[in-house]
Amino acid sequence: MANLLERIKNAVMADINEVLDKKENKNPLALLNQYLKECEKETEKVKELVKRQYVLKEAFTKELKEAEELAAKRKKQAEIASQAGEEELFSFAQTEQHHYEERIVRLTESLKITDKQTSELEAKYAEMKHKLKDMNIRRLELMGKENMTRASYTMNKMTDKQGNSAGTAKFDEMETYIDGLEKKITNKYYQHTIDEKIAALEKKIEEKKDETFTS
């Protein structure tokens, strides 16, 4: 049964990996964006843990200072009680002193561990921030490549560099249209110009005829 479950698990994981591979090949940028979001969330979690460690460190430091002050206070009180011959008071003050001294040892060790944990978390947080920045740069690089790929694909479609036999390429069609339009405009221009020139010549001829007739 265990072997069967293991084979089923491996088969499922293989299918999942295959789907992820296909998805990555199909749209690697979208997959990277999704992965970046997840990494940003994890980085924020570590950032919050670092903040909590500083709060703990501050709390341990406060407790340690308080224990040291109370230990010193009870020590002095024990000395005064001893000098005064107050055995019961001396015993109580000394017991309290030992209790606070034990707390000092415990808090000192806890603070030491907290300091170490804080340093480790800070290092981890810094590492994650660097990796996140690197992945963002990687995303920009992929976006640049994707833009170039799309631009090349569009240009290839328009210039028909692949020699497709589906008809005239879009650029060729546009150039033909522009050439035809230019010819039409030029013809209309010359037609308009020649009409004006002929009219001017006719007027000039008529004026010469009038001059000859009057003379």
DAUR-V650076 format. One record per backbone hydrogen bond with DSSP energy under -1.0 kcal/mol. NH is the residue of the N-H (numbers start at 1). CO is the residue of the C=O. Records with the same first field share a line. If there is no record, write none. Layout:
NH = CO, CO
//
This chain:
5 = 1
6 = 2
7 = 3
8 = 4
9 = 5
10 = 6
11 = 7
12 = 8
13 = 9
14 = 10
15 = 11
16 = 12
17 = 13
18 = 14
19 = 15
20 = 16
21 = 17
22 = 18
23 = 19
24 = 20
25 = 21
26 = 22
27 = 23
31 = 27
32 = 28
33 = 29
34 = 30
35 = 31
36 = 32
37 = 33
38 = 34
39 = 35
40 = 36
41 = 37
42 = 38
43 = 39
44 = 40
45 = 41
46 = 42
47 = 43
48 = 44
49 = 45
50 = 46
51 = 47
52 = 48
53 = 49
54 = 50
55 = 51
56 = 52
57 = 53
58 = 54
59 = 55
60 = 56
61 = 57
62 = 58
63 = 59
64 = 60
65 = 61
66 = 62
67 = 63
68 = 64
69 = 65
70 = 66
71 = 67
72 = 68
73 = 69
74 = 70
75 = 71
76 = 72
77 = 73
78 = 74
79 = 75
80 = 76
81 = 77
82 = 78
83 = 79
84 = 80
86 = 81
87 = 85
90 = 86
91 = 87
92 = 88
93 = 89
94 = 90
95 = 91
96 = 92
97 = 93
98 = 94
99 = 95
100 = 96
101 = 97
102 = 98
103 = 99
104 = 100
105 = 101
106 = 102
107 = 103
108 = 104
109 = 105
110 = 106
111 = 107
112 = 108
113 = 109
114 = 110
115 = 111
116 = 112
117 = 113
118 = 114
119 = 115
120 = 116
121 = 117
122 = 118
123 = 119
124 = 120
125 = 121
126 = 122
127 = 123
128 = 124
129 = 125
130 = 126
131 = 127
132 = 128
133 = 129
134 = 130
135 = 131
136 = 132
137 = 133
138 = 134
139 = 135
140 = 136
141 = 137
142 = 138
143 = 139
144 = 140
145 = 141
146 = 142
147 = 143
148 = 144
149 = 145
150 = 146
151 = 147
152 = 148
153 = 149
154 = 150
155 = 151
156 = 152
157 = 153
158 = 154
159 = 155
160 = 156
163 = 160
171 = 158
173 = 169
174 = 170
175 = 171
176 = 172
177 = 173
178 = 174
179 = 175
180 = 176
181 = 177
182 = 178
183 = 179
184 = 180
185 = 181
186 = 182
187 = 183
188 = 184
189 = 185
190 = 186
191 = 187
192 = 188
193 = 189
194 = 190
195 = 191
196 = 192
197 = 193
198 = 194
199 = 195
200 = 196
201 = 197
202 = 198
203 = 199
204 = 200
205 = 201
206 = 202
207 = 203
208 = 204
209 = 205
210 = 206
211 = 207
212 = 208
213 = 209
214 = 210
215 = 211
//
